[in-house]
Amino acid sequence: MLRVAIHGQSFATPEVTEDLAEKYPPPVPNFFNIGILHTNLGGVSEHANYAPCSLQTLKNKGYQYWALGHVHNGQVLCTDPHVVYPGNIQGRNGREQGEKSCELVTVSEAGTISIEKIFTSVVPWIEAVIDASGCQTADEVYEKLRARFGALFLESKDRVTAVRLRIVGATDAHSELNRDAEQVRNEAISIANECGNGLFWVERVQLATQPRWDREELLKRDDPIGEVVRIVAALRQDAATVATWSSIAELQNKLPAELADGAEPIKLDLETLRTAIEEAEGLLLARLLASEVL
């Protein structure tokens, strides 16, 4: 009979930044030793720095298997010994996309390890990207939406699916789409219900299209449209300075805790500001040019 020793430790405080793995006991001789640890292995910057440790520290412990928590994307980091993030069993938000799973680990009497991935998502999260670059009108974009949702329905396995929709591309339909973003969202929800038999939940619709106008010509215009293009061009070139404005920092500090530190925190950093500048230009010009033919 296989004898198993499980080594684990919880957190004494909400945040632990010391390497807990170093203090784990030596392996029990003639036992299959499993280490369980909630850790940010390698100090990955996109994850909170809980109990950081190194892969080498875990390997040096002499355990046969490490089951790690904290990172929600499943990954096998090492097979000698096995060091595994099984991930979470259900995506909690739009950042945790795709099928989620757990690992069924089987160990023979001789200590040979085999791992079987078992999919567990009840409601998978999916990002659907629609390329509108070849579309002349919003109706043509909606036809692409219809085709995409139809394909997703065939893949859904009759499960409720949370969908984040991104509409991208330089398109003649840009102005029409951006004149009324709420209408686009309502159309997307209607098409999702039509094609998905009520199983699709459209959690978010992001309009990230670009106009097909001649920016150089717009820059020369001596009117509000030209002024908007010139102001945005200056901001685009100096986005790093914009990010240092004291008002930006003050706004970040005033964000509610659930927005500043939640599952999808709002960070008014340089990347966010650059995206906001592009989106603001698109929205402004779409409305200003709505009555013009370019």
C-alpha positions in Angstrom: 0.0 0.0 0.0 1.3 3.4 -1.0 2.0 5.6 2.1 1.5 9.3 1.6 2.8 12.3 3.6 1.2 15.7 3.0 3.0 18.9 3.9 1.2 22.2 3.9 0.8 25.6 5.5 -1.8 28.3 5.6 -1.3 32.0 6.0 -1.1 33.5 9.5 -1.9 37.0 8.0 -3.7 38.1 4.9 -0.4 38.9 3.1 2.8 36.8 3.5 5.8 37.9 1.4 8.4 35.6 2.9 9.4 32.3 1.3 7.4 29.7 3.2 8.7 26.8 1.1 12.2 27.1 2.7 10.7 26.1 6.1 8.8 23.0 4.9 10.1 19.9 6.6 12.3 17.2 5.0 10.5 14.4 3.1 9.3 11.4 5.1 11.4 8.5 4.1 9.6 5.7 2.1 6.5 7.9 1.7 5.1 9.7 -1.3 5.6 13.3 -0.2 3.1 15.9 -1.4 3.7 19.6 -0.8 0.7 22.0 -0.8 1.5 25.7 -1.0 -0.3 28.9 -2.1 2.6 30.8 -3.7 3.7 33.1 -6.5 6.4 30.9 -7.8 9.1 33.0 -9.5 7.5 36.3 -8.5 5.3 36.7 -11.6 4.5 40.5 -11.7 0.9 40.0 -12.8 0.0 38.2 -9.6 0.1 39.3 -6.0 3.4 38.4 -4.4 2.0 35.8 -1.9 4.7 33.6 -0.3 7.1 33.9 -3.3 9.5 31.0 -3.9 11.7 29.5 -6.6 11.3 26.3 -8.5 14.7 25.2 -7.3 13.7 25.6 -3.7 10.7 23.2 -4.3 12.9 20.7 -6.2 15.5 20.7 -3.5 12.9 19.6 -0.9 12.9 16.1 -2.2 9.1 15.8 -2.4 7.6 13.8 -5.3 4.7 16.2 -6.0 4.0 19.9 -5.4 0.4 21.1 -5.7 0.4 24.9 -5.9 -2.3 27.5 -5.6 -2.7 31.2 -6.4 -2.2 31.2 -10.2 -5.6 30.4 -11.8 -4.2 29.2 -15.2 -3.3 25.5 -15.0 0.3 24.7 -15.8 2.8 22.0 -15.2 6.1 23.7 -14.3 8.2 20.6 -13.8 7.9 16.9 -14.0 10.9 15.8 -11.9 9.5 16.3 -9.4 6.0 17.3 -10.5 5.3 20.9 -9.7 1.7 21.8 -10.8 -0.6 24.7 -10.7 -3.9 23.0 -11.4 -5.6 26.4 -11.8 -9.2 27.1 -10.7 -12.2 25.0 -11.6 -14.4 27.9 -12.8 -13.4 31.2 -14.4 -14.5 34.1 -12.1 -14.4 36.9 -14.6 -13.5 37.8 -18.2 -9.8 37.6 -17.5 -10.1 33.9 -16.7 -11.1 32.7 -20.1 -11.5 29.3 -21.6 -12.1 25.9 -20.2 -11.1 25.5 -16.5 -10.1 22.1 -15.0 -8.6 20.1 -12.2 -5.9 17.5 -12.3 -6.6 13.8 -11.3 -3.2 12.5 -10.2 -2.7 8.7 -10.1 0.4 7.2 -8.4 1.4 3.6 -8.8 2.9 1.5 -6.1 6.2 2.1 -7.7 5.7 5.9 -7.5 5.0 6.5 -11.2 2.8 9.5 -11.7 0.2 10.1 -14.3 -2.0 13.2 -14.6 -5.4 13.4 -16.2 -7.0 16.8 -16.8 -10.7 16.9 -16.0 -12.6 19.9 -17.4 -14.9 21.5 -14.8 -16.2 24.9 -16.2 -19.9 25.3 -15.7 -19.9 28.7 -17.3 -16.9 29.3 -19.6 -15.7 32.8 -20.4 -14.9 33.5 -24.0 -13.5 36.6 -25.8 -15.0 36.8 -29.3 -13.1 39.2 -31.7 -14.9 40.4 -34.8 -12.8 41.9 -37.5 -14.9 44.6 -39.1 -12.2 45.9 -41.5 -14.1 44.7 -44.6 -17.5 46.0 -43.6 -19.1 49.1 -45.1 -22.0 49.4 -42.7 -23.0 48.4 -39.2 -25.4 45.8 -40.7 -22.5 44.0 -42.3 -20.8 43.9 -38.9 -23.9 42.4 -37.4 -23.9 39.7 -40.0 -20.4 38.8 -38.9 -21.6 38.8 -35.3 -24.4 36.4 -36.3 -21.9 34.0 -38.0 -19.5 34.1 -35.0 -22.3 33.5 -32.4 -23.6 30.6 -34.6 -20.1 29.0 -34.5 -19.8 29.6 -30.7 -23.1 27.9 -30.2 -21.9 24.7 -31.9 -18.9 24.7 -29.5 -20.8 25.6 -26.4 -21.9 22.0 -25.5 -25.3 23.4 -24.4 -23.8 25.4 -21.6 -24.4 29.0 -20.5 -21.4 31.0 -21.9 -20.2 34.4 -20.9 -18.9 36.3 -23.9 -16.7 39.4 -24.1 -17.1 40.9 -27.5 -14.4 43.0 -29.2 -15.1 44.6 -32.6 -11.9 45.7 -34.2 -10.4 46.8 -37.5 -10.2 49.9 -39.7 -13.7 50.1 -41.2 -16.1 52.4 -43.1 -18.6 51.4 -40.5 -16.6 53.0 -37.7 -18.6 56.2 -37.5 -22.0 54.4 -37.6 -20.9 52.0 -34.9 -19.4 54.6 -32.6 -22.3 57.1 -32.8 -24.3 54.9 -30.5 -22.3 52.3 -28.6 -25.4 51.3 -26.5 -27.3 50.4 -29.7 -24.4 48.2 -30.8 -24.5 46.5 -27.4 -28.2 45.9 -27.7 -27.9 44.5 -31.2 -25.1 42.2 -30.0 -27.3 40.9 -27.1 -30.2 40.4 -29.5 -28.1 38.4 -32.0 -26.5 36.4 -29.2 -30.0 35.4 -27.9 -31.1 34.6 -31.4 -28.1 32.4 -32.3 -27.4 31.0 -28.8 -30.9 29.8 -27.8 -30.7 32.0 -24.7 -27.4 30.4 -23.5 -25.1 33.4 -24.3 -24.5 36.2 -21.8 -22.9 39.1 -23.4 -20.9 40.5 -20.5 -19.1 43.3 -22.4 -19.0 44.8 -25.9 -15.8 46.8 -26.7 -15.7 48.9 -29.8 -12.1 49.1 -30.8 -12.5 49.9 -34.5 -10.7 52.6 -36.4 -11.9 55.0 -39.1 -10.7 54.7 -42.7 -10.3 58.4 -43.1 -7.1 60.2 -44.1 -5.6 61.5 -40.9 -3.1 63.8 -42.7 -5.9 65.5 -44.5 -7.9 66.0 -41.2 -4.8 67.5 -39.6 -4.9 70.3 -42.2 -8.5 71.3 -41.7 -9.1 74.7 -40.1 -12.2 73.7 -38.2 -13.2 71.9 -34.9 -12.5 68.5 -36.6 -8.9 69.5 -37.4 -8.4 70.9 -34.0 -9.5 67.7 -32.3 -7.1 65.6 -34.5 -4.2 68.0 -33.6 -4.9 67.9 -29.9 -5.2 64.1 -29.8 -2.0 63.8 -31.9 -0.2 65.9 -29.3 -1.5 63.8 -26.5 -0.6 60.6 -28.3 3.0 61.8 -28.7 3.2 62.8 -25.1 1.2 60.2 -23.3 3.9 59.6 -20.8 3.6 63.2 -19.6 -0.2 62.8 -19.4 0.3 59.8 -17.1 2.2 62.0 -14.6 -0.5 64.7 -14.3 -1.4 65.1 -10.6 -5.1 64.9 -11.5 -4.6 61.4 -12.9 -3.0 60.3 -9.6 -5.8 61.9 -7.6 -8.4 60.1 -9.6 -6.7 56.8 -9.1 -6.7 57.4 -5.3 -10.4 58.2 -5.3 -11.5 55.0 -7.1 -13.7 52.8 -4.9 -11.9 49.8 -3.4 -13.9 47.4 -5.6 -12.7 49.2 -8.7 -9.1 49.8 -7.6 -8.4 46.4 -6.1 -11.0 44.0 -7.4 -10.7 41.1 -9.7 -10.2 43.5 -12.7 -8.7 46.6 -11.1 -8.7 49.9 -13.0 -5.2 51.2 -13.3 -4.7 54.6 -14.8 -1.3 53.8 -16.1 0.4 54.7 -19.4 -1.1 51.8 -21.3 -4.6 52.5 -20.1 -4.2 56.2 -21.0 -3.0 55.5 -24.5 -6.0 53.2 -25.1 -8.3 55.9 -23.7 -6.8 58.6 -26.0 -7.4 56.4 -29.1 -10.9 55.6 -28.1 -11.7 59.2 -27.3 -10.5 60.3 -30.7 -12.5 57.7 -32.4 -15.7 58.7 -30.5 -15.3 62.4 -31.0 -14.5 62.2 -34.7 -17.3 59.7 -35.3 -19.8 62.2 -34.0 -18.3 65.3 -35.6 -18.0 63.6 -39.0 -21.4 61.9 -38.8 -23.0 64.3 -41.3 -20.0 64.5 -43.6 -19.0 62.2 -46.5 -15.2 61.7 -46.5 
